[in-house]
Amino acid sequence: MELRRSESRSRSQRSANGGKMRNSGVRPLWYRNLVRLAHTRAAAVSIATLVLVLLLSVLGPLFSPYGQNQLDVPNAEQGPTLDHLLGTDDYGRDILTRLMYAGRISLTIGLASTVLSVVLGATIGIASGYFGGWVDAVIMRLADLLMSIPSLPLLIIMAALLSEFKVPASSRIYVVMVMLSIIGWPGMSRMIRGEVLSLRERLYMKATEALGLSTRSRLLHHLLPNVLPLLIVQTTLSVAGGILMESTLSFLGLGVVPPNASWGNMMAAASNLMDFQKRPWLWIPPGVAVFVTVVAINVLGDRLRDIYDPKKERA
């Protein structure tokens, strides 16, 4: 009887110890990376800044007493006051309200164009790097052709065609997204291709072939997860590039056009010397918005790169 009790206590103790070991198991890699990112001061400040920009852009207009295109002609070209914290433009529209609405459009274009270019570039890059042969040759020659053309002149030509065909202002937003994704996918595909060429020669990929796993299983379950860190970093950095490109096109009058507001076409309101000198409230707020957002995204992207690839971490 005593022996049975002793065995029972031993089993209970082993079970309790096993439960503790399971509960205190190693955290998944994504969780550890997230903790490292949160404990990085620069990344934490960048994330807080981006969250603030997103909240102001998405929720800010809901609390504004003015509409995006609400005219107040008697108070046109007025500097910052208690009624209009950032002043008004030539038509008496509230700058702060338009700045928040513009954030919606600029951020949406930057994010959407990046997602399109990443999906297209990653799919093409993985196919090119994994299958090789004529598939790789054809895809890379097409990518080389697109990359040999300077992106800004190409965008200007494409945007000029929009004006020639009289594309409505409401539709130009979506066309600009597609345009930015077209010039973005070649660079993304070449980067992913290089990573895939390196990964497919690893022992674990050779083992998947020896085990007879299907191509779909090898790509989705073994190759793609190891490409994701590079995709995450490049996606983050590409959003900043998309916002800058949209702002440039809109500033030149070739992207988002009034009455829709974007940070770029808001800065274009001060394109003459008099407005630049006498009415700085027209261009400083959207300029600061672009600067702060792009810097925050780039800093976050750098910190992500340092976490996912410590060998490239700068001193």
C-alpha positions as CSV (number, residue, x, y, z in Angstrom):
1,M,0.0,0.0,0.0
2,E,2.8,2.4,0.9
3,L,4.6,1.6,-2.4
4,R,1.4,2.4,-4.4
5,R,1.1,5.8,-2.6
6,S,4.8,6.5,-3.3
7,E,4.3,5.7,-7.0
8,S,1.2,7.9,-7.1
9,R,3.0,10.8,-5.6
10,S,5.9,10.4,-8.0
11,R,3.5,10.4,-11.0
12,S,1.7,13.5,-9.7
13,Q,5.0,15.3,-9.2
14,R,6.2,14.4,-12.7
15,S,2.9,15.6,-14.2
16,A,3.2,18.9,-12.3
17,N,6.8,19.4,-13.4
18,G,5.8,18.6,-17.0
19,G,3.0,21.1,-16.9
20,K,5.3,23.8,-15.6
21,M,7.8,23.1,-18.4
22,R,5.1,23.3,-21.0
23,N,3.8,26.5,-19.6
24,S,7.2,28.0,-19.5
25,G,8.1,26.9,-23.0
26,V,10.1,29.0,-25.5
27,R,8.1,31.9,-27.0
28,P,7.6,31.8,-30.8
29,L,10.0,33.8,-32.8
30,W,7.5,36.5,-34.0
31,Y,6.6,37.2,-30.3
32,R,10.3,37.6,-29.3
33,N,10.9,39.9,-32.3
34,L,7.8,41.9,-31.3
35,V,9.1,42.3,-27.7
36,R,12.6,43.3,-29.0
37,L,10.9,45.9,-31.2
38,A,8.8,47.3,-28.4
39,H,11.9,47.7,-26.2
40,T,13.7,49.7,-28.9
41,R,13.2,53.4,-28.2
42,A,13.4,54.5,-31.8
43,A,10.9,51.9,-32.9
44,A,8.5,52.7,-30.0
45,V,8.6,56.4,-30.9
46,S,8.0,55.6,-34.6
47,I,5.1,53.3,-33.8
48,A,3.5,55.9,-31.5
49,T,3.9,58.6,-34.2
50,L,2.4,56.4,-36.9
51,V,-0.5,55.4,-34.6
52,L,-1.2,59.1,-33.9
53,V,-1.1,60.0,-37.7
54,L,-3.5,57.1,-38.4
55,L,-5.9,58.1,-35.6
56,L,-5.9,61.8,-36.8
57,S,-6.5,60.8,-40.4
58,V,-9.2,58.2,-39.7
59,L,-11.0,59.6,-36.7
60,G,-10.0,63.3,-36.7
61,P,-12.5,64.4,-39.5
62,L,-15.4,63.0,-37.5
63,F,-14.8,65.6,-34.8
64,S,-14.1,68.5,-37.0
65,P,-16.9,71.1,-37.3
66,Y,-15.9,71.7,-41.0
67,G,-16.2,69.7,-44.1
68,Q,-13.3,68.8,-46.4
69,N,-14.5,71.3,-49.1
70,Q,-16.7,73.6,-46.9
71,L,-16.2,77.2,-48.1
72,D,-15.8,80.2,-45.8
73,V,-15.0,82.9,-48.3
74,P,-15.0,85.8,-45.8
75,N,-12.3,84.1,-43.8
76,A,-10.2,83.0,-46.9
77,E,-6.4,83.1,-46.6
78,Q,-6.6,83.6,-42.9
79,G,-3.7,82.6,-40.6
80,P,-4.1,80.3,-37.6
81,T,-6.9,81.4,-35.2
82,L,-9.0,79.7,-32.5
83,D,-11.7,78.9,-35.1
84,H,-9.2,77.6,-37.6
85,L,-6.2,76.2,-35.8
86,L,-4.0,75.9,-38.9
87,G,-5.6,78.7,-40.9
88,T,-7.6,78.7,-44.1
89,D,-6.7,78.4,-47.8
90,D,-7.7,80.6,-50.8
91,Y,-11.3,79.4,-50.6
92,G,-11.7,79.6,-46.9
93,R,-11.4,75.9,-46.4
94,D,-10.1,74.8,-43.0
95,I,-6.5,73.6,-43.4
96,L,-6.5,71.2,-40.4
97,T,-9.6,69.4,-41.6
98,R,-8.3,69.1,-45.1
99,L,-4.9,67.9,-43.7
100,M,-6.7,65.0,-41.9
101,Y,-8.7,64.1,-45.0
102,A,-5.5,64.3,-47.1
103,G,-3.9,61.9,-44.7
104,R,-6.5,59.3,-45.5
105,I,-5.8,59.5,-49.2
106,S,-2.0,59.7,-49.0
107,L,-1.7,56.9,-46.5
108,T,-4.3,54.7,-48.4
109,I,-2.4,55.2,-51.7
110,G,1.0,54.5,-50.0
111,L,-0.3,51.3,-48.3
112,A,-2.5,50.0,-51.2
113,S,0.2,50.5,-53.9
114,T,2.8,48.8,-51.6
115,V,0.5,45.8,-51.0
116,L,-0.1,45.4,-54.7
117,S,3.6,45.7,-55.6
118,V,4.6,43.3,-52.8
119,V,2.0,40.7,-53.8
120,L,2.9,40.9,-57.4
121,G,6.7,41.2,-56.8
122,A,6.8,38.4,-54.3
123,T,4.8,36.0,-56.4
124,I,6.9,36.7,-59.5
125,G,10.1,36.7,-57.5
126,I,9.4,33.3,-55.8
127,A,8.4,31.7,-59.1
128,S,11.4,33.1,-60.9
129,G,13.9,32.1,-58.2
130,Y,12.4,28.6,-57.5
131,F,11.7,27.3,-61.0
132,G,14.7,29.1,-62.8
133,G,15.3,28.3,-66.4
134,W,13.3,30.1,-69.1
135,V,10.8,31.3,-66.5
136,D,13.6,33.1,-64.6
137,A,15.1,34.5,-67.8
138,V,11.8,36.0,-69.2
139,I,10.7,37.5,-65.9
140,M,14.1,39.0,-65.1
141,R,14.5,40.6,-68.5
142,L,11.0,42.2,-68.1
143,A,12.0,43.5,-64.7
144,D,15.3,44.8,-66.1
145,L,13.4,46.6,-68.8
146,L,11.1,48.3,-66.4
147,M,13.9,49.2,-64.0
148,S,16.0,50.7,-66.7
149,I,13.4,53.5,-67.2
150,P,13.6,56.2,-64.5
151,S,10.6,55.9,-62.3
152,L,9.6,59.6,-62.0
153,P,9.6,60.4,-65.7
154,L,7.7,57.2,-66.3
155,L,5.1,58.2,-63.7
156,I,4.8,61.7,-65.1
157,I,4.1,60.3,-68.6
158,M,1.5,57.9,-67.3
159,A,-0.1,60.7,-65.2
160,A,-0.1,63.0,-68.2
161,L,-2.1,60.3,-70.1
162,L,-4.7,60.5,-67.3
163,S,-5.3,64.2,-68.0
164,E,-5.3,63.5,-71.7
165,F,-8.1,60.9,-71.4
166,K,-9.9,63.1,-68.8
167,V,-10.0,60.5,-66.0
168,P,-12.4,61.7,-63.3
169,A,-10.8,63.0,-60.0
170,S,-12.5,60.2,-58.0
171,S,-11.0,57.5,-60.2
172,R,-7.5,59.0,-60.4
173,I,-6.8,57.8,-56.8
174,Y,-7.1,54.2,-57.9
175,V,-5.2,54.7,-61.1
176,V,-2.3,56.3,-59.1
177,M,-2.2,53.2,-56.8
178,V,-1.9,50.9,-59.8
179,M,0.8,53.2,-61.4
180,L,2.9,53.1,-58.2
181,S,2.6,49.3,-57.9
182,I,3.7,48.9,-61.6
183,I,6.9,50.7,-61.0
184,G,7.4,49.0,-57.6
185,W,7.2,45.3,-58.4
186,P,10.4,44.8,-60.4
187,G,12.7,45.8,-57.6
188,M,10.7,43.7,-55.1
189,S,10.8,40.7,-57.4
190,R,14.6,40.9,-57.9
191,M,15.1,41.1,-54.2
192,I,12.8,38.1,-53.4
193,R,14.4,36.1,-56.3
194,G,17.8,36.6,-54.8
195,E,16.6,35.4,-51.4
196,V,14.9,32.4,-52.9
197,L,18.0,31.4,-54.9
198,S,19.9,31.3,-51.6
199,L,17.2,29.4,-49.7
200,R,16.4,26.7,-52.3
201,E,20.0,25.4,-51.9
202,R,19.7,24.9,-48.1
203,L,19.7,21.4,-46.6
204,Y,16.1,21.7,-45.4
205,M,14.8,22.5,-48.9
206,K,16.8,19.5,-50.3
207,A,15.2,17.4,-47.6
208,T,11.7,18.4,-48.7
209,E,12.5,17.2,-52.2
210,A,13.9,13.9,-50.8
211,L,10.7,13.4,-48.8
212,G,8.7,13.9,-52.0
213,L,6.7,16.9,-50.8
214,S,4.6,18.6,-53.5
215,T,5.8,21.9,-55.0
216,R,2.9,23.7,-53.4
217,S,3.8,22.4,-49.9
218,R,7.5,23.2,-50.4
219,L,6.7,26.8,-51.4
220,L,4.0,27.6,-48.9
221,H,5.2,25.7,-45.8
222,H,9.0,25.8,-46.1
223,L,10.1,28.6,-48.5
224,L,7.6,31.4,-47.9
225,P,8.0,31.5,-44.1
226,N,11.7,32.1,-44.5
227,V,11.1,34.9,-47.1
228,L,8.6,36.6,-44.8
229,P,11.2,38.6,-42.8
230,L,12.6,40.2,-45.9
231,L,9.0,40.9,-47.1
232,I,8.0,42.6,-43.9
233,V,11.0,44.9,-43.9
234,Q,10.8,45.8,-47.6
235,T,7.0,46.3,-47.3
236,T,7.5,48.8,-44.5
237,L,10.1,50.8,-46.3
238,S,8.1,50.7,-49.6
239,V,5.2,52.4,-47.9
240,A,7.3,55.5,-47.3
241,G,8.4,55.5,-51.0
242,G,4.8,55.3,-52.1
243,I,3.7,58.2,-49.9
244,L,6.6,60.3,-51.3
245,M,5.8,59.4,-54.9
246,E,2.2,60.2,-54.5
247,S,3.1,63.5,-52.9
248,T,5.4,64.4,-55.7
249,L,2.9,63.6,-58.4
250,S,0.1,65.5,-56.7
251,F,2.4,68.5,-56.1
252,L,3.0,68.5,-59.9
253,G,-0.7,68.3,-60.5
254,L,-0.4,64.8,-62.0
255,G,-1.7,62.7,-59.1
256,V,-4.6,63.3,-56.8
257,V,-6.4,66.5,-58.0
258,P,-8.9,68.8,-56.2
259,P,-11.5,68.7,-54.8
260,N,-9.9,65.6,-53.2
261,A,-7.1,66.6,-50.8
262,S,-3.8,64.9,-50.5
263,W,-0.6,66.1,-48.8
264,G,1.0,66.7,-52.2
265,N,-1.7,68.8,-53.7
266,M,-2.1,70.8,-50.5
267,M,1.6,71.8,-50.8
268,A,1.0,72.8,-54.4
269,A,-1.3,75.5,-53.1
270,A,1.8,77.5,-52.2
271,S,3.6,76.9,-55.5
272,N,4.3,80.6,-56.0
273,L,6.8,82.8,-54.2
274,M,4.2,85.1,-52.6
275,D,2.2,82.2,-51.0
276,F,5.5,80.6,-49.9
277,Q,6.7,83.7,-48.1
278,K,3.4,85.3,-46.9
279,R,1.2,82.3,-46.2
280,P,3.4,79.5,-44.8
281,W,0.4,77.9,-43.1
282,L,-0.6,76.6,-46.6
283,W,2.4,74.4,-47.1
284,I,4.1,73.8,-43.7
285,P,1.4,71.5,-42.2
286,P,1.3,69.1,-45.2
287,G,5.1,69.3,-45.5
288,V,5.5,68.4,-41.9
289,A,3.0,65.6,-42.2
290,V,4.9,64.0,-45.1
291,F,8.2,64.4,-43.4
292,V,7.1,63.0,-40.0
293,T,5.3,60.1,-41.5
294,V,8.1,59.1,-43.9
295,V,10.8,59.4,-41.3
296,A,8.8,57.3,-38.8
297,I,8.2,54.6,-41.4
298,N,11.9,54.5,-42.4
299,V,13.1,54.3,-38.8
300,L,10.6,51.5,-38.1
301,G,11.8,49.7,-41.2
302,D,15.5,50.0,-40.1
303,R,14.7,48.6,-36.7
304,L,12.8,45.7,-38.2
305,R,15.8,45.0,-40.5
306,D,18.1,45.0,-37.5
307,I,15.9,42.6,-35.7
308,Y,15.3,40.1,-38.6
309,D,18.9,40.3,-39.9
310,P,21.3,41.0,-36.9
311,K,24.3,40.6,-39.2
312,K,23.4,43.8,-40.9
313,E,22.9,45.7,-37.7
314,R,24.8,49.0,-37.7
315,A,27.1,50.0,-34.9
